[in-house]
Amino acid sequence: MGAIDMFNDFVKLIESESLPVEAVAIADGDAIIAERHFVPDQDRNIYSHTKSYVSTAIGIAIEDGLLSLDSRLVNDFVKLIESESLPVEAVAIADGDAIIAERHFVPDQDRNIYSHTKSYVSTAIGIAIEDGLLSLDSRLVDSFPEYVPSDAQLELGQITLRHLLTMSSGFNHAYLMNPDRRSGVGAPDYLRYMFSRRVEVEPGSTFCYSSADSDLAGRMLEQAAGMRLGEYLYGTIFSKLDQGWPVWECDPQGHPIAGGGIYMSLANMLKLGQVYLNDGTWHGTRIVSESWVKQASGKQIDTPYSNIWTCGYGYQFWMSPYEGAYRADGAYGQITTVLPKQGLVVAIQCPESGDFDNIVRPALHEHLLLPLTA
């Protein structure tokens, strides 16, 4: 059966089944071979089909030398994602002022950025410290004396905000991670649950990645500020970055989870990276002190080595294997990497179903981040 016959059969199917189709056509490389309209032939919104036109224009601009190496590398990475069907939802590159290149492979919408949330809360804590509400040496037990058990270990009283921010509380266990929270571990009172855990090693001595450390730091901020995290971050960060009031996972008592659960689009998520790239400012407005940016994004503690990505930890930021680079890192590939030497921010969002660590991360490293930092 030829192409025209198949086309005509499809038209008959549309008419017999009253399929919701406005128009259909078939063409070769030179002209339309067959075309049929079921409503008046007129211009209509083609929605994301527009992206392919823009992508073509970008390709022309790259060939003509109108776009930078950065844009060309992103375009090449986009082609790799498409050709290899990599599990990526969106990728973007930005400088301190604006997004340079951005591409979405699914509808552009807010999604869970998981532990990327930690870096936002760390920033808020930096603001609170600057405002005199907390210090890095503030003790956990001083914020919540009513939760301290009568037979509390001496080590519990040694845990400070600094220890919590560097994942070195001494609990030495990955508590209150996303699967734990989903299964009800720690409910209904996360504070009471954590104050009943044993401190296994000296606080500050050992890195152990745990969302509970982040959550305890967030609760210390709430206690010091006299308001919930959402309210505090809206006033100090979200509203100033024009991010609205993000959806945010809360614990059973209604406290936002400092260790994860903010929902943001790619463009909004990477704004934090732009703030840090600009030493704490957003379009000329001071968000957080330059001192905090340097402390939070600098290595504060060594991390057990398992691959090139575990090369140190700051205050809720991971170090990255490029000169001066660091990242806000959420599960399944919700990552904003700051490249200070290059004056760039690279952000990516990926689906939960993809194998980010073994498929996307190596490709991101080899085909985009390494070339950018070479």
SVG drawing of the C-alpha trace seen along z (x, -y; Angstrom):
<svg xmlns="http://www.w3.org/2000/svg" viewBox="-18 -47 59 49">
<polyline fill="none" stroke="black" stroke-width="0.4" points="0.0,0.0 1.4,-3.4 1.6,-6.5 -1.4,-8.1 -3.6,-5.1 -2.5,-4.9 -3.2,-8.6 -6.7,-8.2 -7.4,-5.3 -6.4,-7.4 -8.7,-10.2 -11.6,-7.8 -10.8,-6.5 -10.9,-10.1 -14.3,-10.7 -15.8,-7.4 -14.6,-7.5 -15.1,-11.3 -11.5,-11.5 -10.5,-15.0 -8.3,-16.0 -8.2,-19.4 -5.9,-18.7 -3.4,-16.1 -0.8,-16.1 2.0,-14.1 5.0,-15.5 8.3,-14.7 11.4,-16.9 10.0,-19.3 6.2,-19.6 3.0,-18.5 1.8,-15.3 -1.6,-15.1 -3.5,-17.3 -6.9,-17.3 -8.6,-19.8 -11.6,-19.0 -12.0,-22.6 -11.3,-25.9 -7.6,-26.2 -6.2,-28.9 -3.3,-29.7 -3.4,-28.1 -1.1,-27.8 1.5,-25.1 2.7,-25.2 6.0,-23.4 6.4,-22.6 7.8,-26.2 10.9,-24.8 12.0,-22.9 11.9,-26.2 14.0,-28.0 16.4,-25.0 16.9,-25.3 17.5,-29.0 20.1,-28.4 21.9,-25.9 22.1,-28.6 23.3,-31.2 26.0,-28.8 27.2,-28.0 27.3,-31.8 29.4,-32.4 26.7,-34.4 26.5,-32.3 29.2,-31.5 31.0,-28.3 28.8,-27.8 25.7,-27.8 27.2,-25.5 28.2,-23.0 24.6,-23.0 23.3,-22.5 25.6,-19.6 24.6,-18.1 20.9,-18.5 21.6,-16.6 23.2,-13.8 20.2,-13.7 17.9,-13.3 20.0,-10.9 20.7,-8.6 17.2,-9.1 18.9,-10.1 16.5,-10.4 16.6,-14.2 13.7,-16.6 15.5,-19.9 18.9,-21.5 20.1,-25.1 23.2,-27.2 23.2,-30.8 25.5,-33.5 24.9,-35.7 22.2,-37.7 20.3,-35.5 19.8,-32.1 22.0,-31.7 20.5,-28.5 17.7,-26.3 16.0,-23.2 13.0,-21.2 12.2,-17.6 9.0,-17.4 6.5,-20.2 8.1,-23.0 6.6,-22.9 7.5,-22.8 8.9,-19.5 10.4,-18.1 14.0,-19.2 14.7,-16.9 17.9,-17.7 18.6,-20.8 16.3,-22.2 19.1,-21.9 21.1,-24.6 18.2,-27.0 17.8,-26.4 21.5,-26.8 21.3,-30.2 18.5,-31.2 20.6,-30.1 23.4,-32.3 21.0,-35.3 19.9,-34.5 23.4,-34.3 24.2,-37.7 21.1,-39.1 22.3,-37.8 19.6,-35.2 22.0,-32.2 25.7,-31.4 27.5,-28.4 28.3,-27.5 24.6,-27.6 23.8,-24.3 20.9,-22.1 19.9,-21.4 19.7,-25.1 17.1,-25.6 15.0,-22.7 15.7,-22.1 12.3,-20.6 13.2,-17.7 16.4,-16.7 16.0,-13.3 16.8,-13.1 19.4,-10.5 20.9,-12.4 24.4,-11.6 27.0,-14.2 27.6,-14.2 24.0,-15.3 24.8,-18.6 27.9,-19.0 26.0,-19.1 26.1,-22.6 24.6,-24.2 27.9,-23.9 27.9,-20.1 24.4,-19.9 25.3,-21.9 28.3,-19.8 26.5,-16.4 28.7,-15.6 26.2,-15.6 27.6,-12.3 24.3,-10.4 26.3,-8.7 23.2,-7.3 21.2,-8.5 18.0,-9.4 14.7,-10.8 15.7,-10.3 12.8,-10.5 11.9,-6.7 11.9,-6.9 9.5,-9.9 7.2,-8.1 7.0,-5.0 6.3,-7.1 9.6,-6.8 9.9,-9.5 6.2,-10.4 4.6,-12.2 7.4,-14.3 10.7,-14.4 12.4,-16.3 11.4,-13.8 12.5,-11.0 15.9,-12.5 16.6,-13.4 16.0,-9.8 18.6,-8.6 22.0,-7.6 25.0,-9.9 27.4,-7.3 30.6,-9.3 32.0,-12.6 30.1,-15.5 32.2,-17.2 34.4,-14.2 32.7,-12.2 30.7,-13.0 27.5,-11.1 24.9,-12.3 21.5,-12.6 18.4,-14.6 17.8,-14.6 20.9,-16.9 19.4,-19.3 16.0,-19.1 17.4,-19.8 19.2,-22.8 16.0,-24.1 14.1,-23.7 16.8,-25.7 16.3,-28.4 12.5,-28.3 13.0,-28.5 15.4,-31.5 13.2,-33.4 9.9,-32.7 8.3,-31.5 8.1,-28.5 10.7,-28.0 8.4,-28.8 7.6,-32.2 11.2,-33.0 12.5,-31.9 9.7,-33.7 10.7,-37.0 14.4,-36.6 14.8,-34.6 11.8,-33.5 10.1,-36.9 13.3,-38.6 14.1,-36.0 10.5,-36.2 9.9,-32.5 6.5,-32.9 5.5,-30.6 6.8,-27.1 5.0,-23.9 7.1,-22.3 6.8,-19.0 6.1,-19.3 6.6,-17.0 3.6,-15.5 3.4,-18.6 3.5,-21.0 7.1,-22.1 8.7,-22.4 11.3,-19.7 14.7,-21.4 16.3,-18.4 14.1,-18.2 10.7,-18.6 10.7,-22.1 9.0,-22.1 10.5,-24.5 10.9,-24.8 14.4,-24.6 14.6,-28.4 13.6,-29.1 15.8,-26.3 19.0,-27.6 18.5,-31.2 20.2,-30.2 23.3,-29.3 23.2,-32.7 23.0,-34.4 26.1,-32.4 27.9,-33.1 27.3,-36.8 28.8,-36.5 25.3,-36.7 23.5,-39.3 20.6,-39.1 20.4,-41.8 22.2,-44.2 20.1,-43.3 22.0,-41.7 20.4,-38.3 23.1,-36.8 26.5,-38.0 29.6,-37.3 31.2,-35.8 28.5,-33.2 28.8,-32.4 32.5,-31.7 31.9,-29.6 28.9,-27.6 30.4,-26.9 33.9,-26.0 34.9,-22.6 34.2,-22.4 34.6,-18.6 36.1,-15.7 33.7,-13.1 34.3,-9.4 35.5,-8.9 33.3,-6.7 33.7,-8.6 34.8,-11.9 31.6,-13.6 32.3,-12.9 35.1,-15.4 34.1,-17.4 31.1,-19.1 30.4,-22.7 27.4,-24.0 24.8,-21.9 26.6,-22.2 28.7,-19.5 32.1,-20.3 32.4,-19.4 35.5,-18.1 36.3,-21.3 38.4,-24.2 36.4,-26.2 33.1,-24.5 30.3,-23.3 26.7,-22.2 23.3,-22.0 22.4,-18.4 19.0,-16.8 18.1,-13.1 17.6,-11.7 19.4,-14.6 18.0,-17.9 21.3,-19.7 22.7,-23.3 26.4,-23.5 28.2,-26.8 31.4,-27.3 32.9,-30.5 36.0,-30.5 33.9,-30.4 31.2,-32.7 28.5,-30.1 25.8,-28.1 24.7,-24.7 21.4,-23.2 19.6,-20.0 16.4,-18.2 15.8,-14.5 13.0,-12.0 12.9,-9.6 12.7,-6.7 16.1,-7.5 19.5,-6.1 21.1,-9.5 24.2,-8.4 25.2,-5.8 23.8,-7.3 23.2,-11.0 25.8,-12.2 28.7,-10.7 27.3,-12.3 26.9,-15.6 30.4,-15.5 32.0,-14.4 30.0,-16.3 29.2,-19.6 30.9,-20.3 34.4,-19.1 34.4,-21.0 33.2,-24.1 35.9,-24.0 38.8,-22.8"/>
</svg>
